[in-house]
Every structure is written in structure tokens, then in C-alpha cells.
């Protein structure tokens, strides 16, 4: 019987996916088209198509080939799917409404026209149209998937049914306080209050709501009403058809290894939710190396004080080689007489040209050249006089070769010490008591005007000029709510956050001395953020003016020398509000060029915000020496370049000084270990405390022998490179030797093939050493799978079927530890576990009879062997632990007295 | 003897010393050696997979041939394995393929089922661990109850004493303290011991004192 069930399951398993690649004729991805990428070198093609939300497609696969027969998948576009269970809204039922859909077939997809039936047109509508049963909005109505899908055009909205609330005023909510001026006008001023403004609806708005149909087509004259009151409809459902109108445009740019002038074929595969597949038509395109577009000149300004012409431009091309700027006279309209002022790398977008003459006689033009040798010229542009913003270079600018970079291919441009940027907020954690005030406006003619630019409102005695604007009716009343002055003031907190990124990138030992931040409130003691979490919180602030000081310290505790590293502020703790120190709006750009190149050939590497202090340049090659310069840009247009830094060549170091403390400790521990190995070799006897888990292994094997059942040995889930697995293999050798003597089988299921091989060798040798080579069975040490839970399932099944009497778990374990050990407990097996996985030790302790905790697993090999050197290694380990305990105690004492050098000694900086 | 003992021991010694030094050398050559070693590890692991495949086929075909009890499970195992291999070779691994469907809709749910069993196993293991038979077990039970309550919103709600004096710690605070101080201290103590133990085992392997990995006993 079980065999029959097994074959039945196998049959179901093998045939369950029969026919899963069925290709349906429709719906196809709509409006699939290929476009040549503009202004490129002929190595990119744009794919565009339309996806209707009603399509059951969950992803699109893009196929490309050089012939129609050899198409390969190059990209997958997954569509977002909602994880919320859709709830169909009963208001979407249109059965009681007499609406009919009629198609206008003069476009593709056809336009859907929705007509309300009347006594006059009903008969003709029944003949040419279909009655609408449901409408679709965000969710689809029930059983929609049984209907035929029809994609249509249309923009319809569902409006609320007519009710008594049509004439109720609209409520606008706004932050701020209402202030009355002496002349009788009102103003909304910034503040901590909340305003509710009740607005009367305009007569035409009430008229629209009273007389409108519940489904309306979008038209310009009612657009505002539809957006305010309506809900967008994505489709209509009739008895046979689902008409869908909602769609998104999908675009994919293929830039993968295309060649200009070669024909490429593309096809889309739409994978539906039921795994059926739809195909698009096959399209082809030959990408072209396009002629470059002349750059758009952003500005051309002449600063008389600097005697320079600043030019800024923008180019959409992505295969440009260089820009050339020519100076000529304003009459050279054909741009042929100019003198070359400079040729700039394609990554540049602004430059400055020295100019000495009369600016009225100067004109410029630019020529762009792409990699294919094609050129474009701009029209002539004339410089305008303009006084540029004065900018200064950051102090301390330098180019360094940072030590200890892993490949010796890094150069670093860095500048001044860190600067503090902070935000502080007074937060009231207790719920505020709210007071209300009502201002009746019925007697006054006040209107609400919306300032769309600032997204704010003003009160005016004149109505809005544009009548189609909504929410602009007459004000009926204004309700103001504000926190009471009687609130619980003791619950106020001060929260300070500061910009840790201001010293980002400073990763070598010299610059790590930028240290940490401290903060002081009034004359209280300093609070120090040693862990650099960028956050302080001071509880229970009294409601008065406090003096706040924030300071950046070096790691030795000295204040940083630059004034920007100290902030002093008076803060009013009676008002909950937040404040930020201003951050300069300039930004940096870093340029790099080789020693043998001109400065104009420099590559613009990156743009950095004003809070940056370093650019870490990872070079492709460390063969050349490089020059760098920094450009400080003002958003208003000007810039200033630093002198050239360099040339400098990156170099490889022999020793990573950041890891010096690790190296020193390693040498100490190795020396201790060698000392104890030597003592052991000379015959010194060491005492080892008994480890219960190891001592009871024989007892556990004896039990298996008595019961005539096999023992199970699990080596964990890790590979042979894991020390825990090696320790487990040592115990396995011992266990196999004993088991061979007792003539007991040991099953060793492995999850790594290499571990299996080593385990086989280990068990085989143990059997030979025990004088029972015949007891070795190769099939008892076998591979199951390297998947965690499949392995756990297989081993659990083995425990249950073979009723193992003894289970030993020695090695590295993860979440499967409890699954294995708990099953063993239920089967009544005696269990011994040993692991260095800290998170799994509690599970083994609760389920196993004996557990080797952490290092005891490593001690097992020494304990089980008679080798004195192995025992000596345990003593070395104990001595090492004594050193660590001493260092911890020393660290506690020194850090208590603020002597934090010990902390930095043991800090390993990784990159 | 040379091939089975001395050569592997020499390789282990040289590789052990080289990679111990490599950790401290930030030179390009040092990084290249490390990357080269990583590539080789991947290649060897790939050949290991072939060994694993061979082991499975041999084990289960023996079981089928001998008609050992439950041999039909071996038929299912081999059939599943072969169908996945052939499915991937013939139908590819793209979304919607046989291989992908089997993985996503059969294998992943079954793995998730195994993982979800862990919840029930934790409950039964906890029940056994928390039986207050001794003073230590009672302490464990108390700590566990506090941590469990402190991890759910109920812990904050029933900390009624914080309403009398907000400076008193709530159950959440006590649970956090248990996790961050005594629990963390013991975890770090184990981790320190493990680290030293690993270091010494590594040293024993480099010096040839520990030879278990050669598959021949101690």
C-alpha cells in the first residue's frame, strides 16, 4: 500500500506542471515599439509598450537577437503587485443605473462612450450597446476573470450620490494662527495652532452636484469638480465583457553590447499570473550613430573683477569626446573665424576663459565632437556683464596617498577639518491640552485665496479672480485650536542630531583623530557621544531659555581648532519647535588628469555636497601619477578652481598599520602556544578538568549497542573550512573507533560533499585502528543535501524510521539545531551536542542530555587524544583567556578615568 | 605516505602561514593571491557537488536494488532529482519554466513548512527548560517571562508602577537590561573562548599537530 501511495504521489508530482507553457493569443502587450536612442553612438535602443492594469501579466521578459530565430532573454520587468486583499465596494454596482457602453471604433484602442438610457434612446442603445453592471476602480469586481477583456480609451469619474450634505461647507485645515489687523482684515500667521476654515460652496458648484449624473466623462469645464468629488474609474463590466481603461507606459533602454548599424530583433513575453505566456509581435531596428546635438548654453557671463568669461552648458549626448570653445567677434554669424580658447573633456559642463579686451567686441561659439568624429556647432552667444559671487577655497586642501588601502590603488583629495551641522528640537512628549476658539464670519465678506506657489492660504475681502478655482468660497467660520499654556512642562525633551557625514571618509589613523562630539546645556556637565551615533537626548527640560553648546573634539579630547566645530545657541525650551544650523549651499567637484595630460583633459569625477571633506578616488591602474584639482561651485553660477594638486602615484604598502594590535596579539598568543607545546613535548603533565559531554560518549554508544540500534552523528551545516566542523570530525574519529569495537553502526549524514569525503576517510581509519575493518560501511557516511531545511527533514526522517538510540551533534548549526534535537528527544535518544554557534547553544542545552559549550568543542580533540601536545594547547588557550580578562579589567579601569587610548589601541579600522 | 600525509601537511603549513600574513598585507599582490584562492575554493566546491550527486545516486540506487524498507522514498528522491536536473537543462531556469515553478511553488513552500515547525518546537523546548524545579530553573523562568513580556506591547501596558513613579523601570526596560547586560556578557564570554579556541586549532593545523582534516583519526 505505501508503495502505491508513493507512486501516486510521484505521478501527481511529475504531471502537475504539464502544459504550463501554454501560449494565449490575447491580450498582447499594447503599442510595442522600438526607438533609436537619440544623440548616442548607436549602441542603445529604447523599447516602449503600454501595460493595461486589467492584463493578468505579472512580468515582461525582453528578448533580443541578431536574427529572428536566435532570441535571448536580456531583461525582466516585474510589475508591482498589491499584497492587500482587494475588497469589492458595493457602491461600484451599477445594475440599478441604466448605463450603456457604446464603442467608437475610429481609434485604436477604441473610445468608450457611456450613455444613460432614456425613454427615447433605450431601444437603440440595447441594439448597439451593452448594459453596464459594475464599474472598476482600484479593485476589480467579483468573477471578472471569466469575462472577455476589451481595452478601451476613456476618462470617467464616479461622483457621490445626491444627498443632504451637498450644501454643507467645505472644511480646509491649515497650520498657523489667525491674526486680526487694526484695519479689520485677517491674516494667517505661522504658529503652533491649527485652523479649520469653513467655506461656503459657490452656487454653481451646488448646482453641479445637484444635477450631475453619478458617472461623468472628464471635460475641461468640470475638471475641478471631478477631481474634488470624483473617483477615477478604471473600467466597466457588462454581462460579457470587461472594458478596461487604466494603463501605464513601460520603457526599457537596451544598452547591452549593441553595435551601430546592425539590425536587432526584439520580442516581449508577458508572463501571466497563471504562468501562461503572451507574445508581442517581432520588431526590428538598426541603431544609428547619431550626429551630436549642439550644447544648450546655460549662461555666458563676464566678470570684470576677475577678467574672465564664465560659460556653462548642457548637452544630452552620451558619446561626446570633447568640447571646444572659440572666441570671435559678434559679426561672425557663421562661426568660422574664432580662435580656440580650450578643448575640454566631455565630463565638463562649465569653464572660465581669461579675457582682457572690450567685452562688447567679444562673442563665443562651441563645437562638440563625438567619438565617431561627428561635430556640431552652437550659434554665436554673447557674454553679459555679471558680478560673480565671491567664493573661497577650503583650507587644508591636500592630495594624499592613504595608507593601508587594500590594493594600493587609492588617492585621496581632502580638505579642512570637520564642521558641525546640527538640528535641535524641543519635543513635548505629553499630549498637549488643546483649547478652541471660534470666529464667526457670516456677517463679513471674506474669501479664502490659495497661493499655489507657496502652498499657503490668505484671507481676502475680494473673491478669487479665476472662478473655476475650487475651495475659494466665502468663509462661514474659522475654528482655531492651540495648545494650552497650562500644559505639563516637565515632559519637554531636547533632542539634538548632528551630521556625522561631515567627517566621512577619514579612515586612516591620522584623520581618525577627528574624534567625537560633546554637548553642554547651561553649566551642566558635558555629555559625550563616544559611539558617534549622531544623537543626544536631554530629558525633562525646564521651560526657560537655555544655553546650548555643541563641540567637535579630537580623539584625544582636545577641541577642534576651526571655529565651525563649535556651536553656541540660546534655545527657548518653552515652545516645542525645531531648528537647524544653516548648511552652505556651495558644492564641490573633483577633477583628475594624468601627469602627461593637459588640465583641459581632466575628467570630472564627482559632485560633492558642502558637508563633504574628502574624495576617495579608486583608480583603475596605479601605473600613472595623477594630478587633481577641486572646483568650488556656487549655485548662482560662479566657481573657483584650486591649484593643481600632485602629481602623486598610489603605492602598495607591505603592512597594514590599522591591524597592528591584532598582529601583536597574534604573536603573543602564538608564542604562548609554542611555549606550552614545548613544555608538553618535554613531558610535562597538565591537568584538564573533566568535560561531562565527552566523558559520557562511551555510555551513549554503549546504550545504542545494548538496544541494537544505530547511532547518529551530525557534523553540522558548515563546510570543511569551518573550525567547528574540523573539531566535529575529531570527535567522529573517536566515536567511530569505539563504535567499531562495540560493533555498532554510526550513521553520518553530511550536508557538504567534501565533509562527506573526509568523514568517510575518518570513519574508515577508525575502523581499521579498532581492528574491525569489516565494520566500515561506506553507505553509512553519505551526502543528503546542502539545503538547510531539506537536510533537517531528511535527518529527522532518519531518526524516526531507524530509531537511532544515540544522537551526537558536533559542528556548526543554525536554525535546524532545534528541529533535529527536539525530534531526537521525542524519539527517546540519548543526545550529546557541541557547537560554537552562540545562538544555538540554549536550544541544545534544553533538548540534549549533555552539551559542549563553545570552546569545549575544540577542547574535545585534545581531551579525547592521548597526545600531550594537544593537552598543552588547552593550557595555552587558558593562558590566552587570562590575558584577555586582564585587558578587559585594565580597559574598564582606564576608561573609567577617561583614559581612552586603550580603546583606540584595539580599534581595527576596516575599509 | 608522502602523498597522503607529508604533502597535505606541507600544503596546509604553507597555505596557513601565507594567509595569516596575507591578512596583514594590504598589497595588490596579497589581494590577488586572496582572490585567486577564493576562485579556487569555488571551483573545488563545484567538483564537490558532483561528488555529492554521485553519493546520492549510489546510496538510493542501492536501497532500491536491495528493496530495503521504504525503498520507494528513494525512487521519489531520484525521480525528483533527475526531473529537476533535466528540467533545468531542457526547459531552462527562466521565470515560468518547469525548474523555476518547481523551485518556487514546491520547494520553497516545503522549506517554509519545515522552518515554521520551529515555532512549535521552541514552545515545547521552552516548556521543558522553564519547569521551576530548582532555584536556577526558577531564575531562568523568571528571566524568560520578563523578556517575553518585554518584547510585546502588553509588557509596557501592565507596568503599572511606572505611573506611580516614571523613574522606575518598566518590564520593557528590565527585558532590555537582561538582554543587553547579563545575556550579552555571557554571549561575549563564549565568543571570546570560541575565538581563542579557533585560533589554537588553526595553529595546530598549520603546525601539523591536528590532522583530522586528512581523514585519518587524530
Interface residues (C-beta under 8 A of the other chain):
Chain A: X2 X3 X6 X7 X9 X10 X13 X14 X17 X20 X21 X59 X61 X73 X76 X271 X275 X277 X404 X405 X406 X407 X408 X409 X622 X652 X653 X654 X655 X656 X659 X662 X663 X666 X669 X670 X673 X677 X719 X720 X721 X723 X726 X727 X729 X730 X733 X734 X737 X752 X753 X754 X756 X757 X758 X759 X760 X761 X762 X764 X765 X766 X769 X779 X782 X783 X784 X786 X787 X788 X789 X790 X792 X793 X801 X815 X818 X819 X822 X836 X838 X841 X842 X843 X845 X846 X847 X853 X854 X855 X857 X858 X859 X861 X864 X865 X867 X869 X870 X873 X876 X877 X880 X881 X884
Chain B: X20 X23 X24 X25 X26 X27 X28 X29 X31 X41 X44 X45 X48 X49 X50 X51 X52 X55 X56 X58 X59 X62 X69 X70 X72 X73 X75 X76 X79 X80 X83 X94 X95 X96 X98 X101 X102 X106 X107 X110 X111 X114 X115 X117 X118 X121 X122 X124 X125 X126 X128 X129 X187 X190 X191 X192 X193 X194 X196 X197 X198 X199 X200 X201 X202 X203 X204 X205 X207 X209 X210 X212 X213 X214 X215 X216 X217 X218
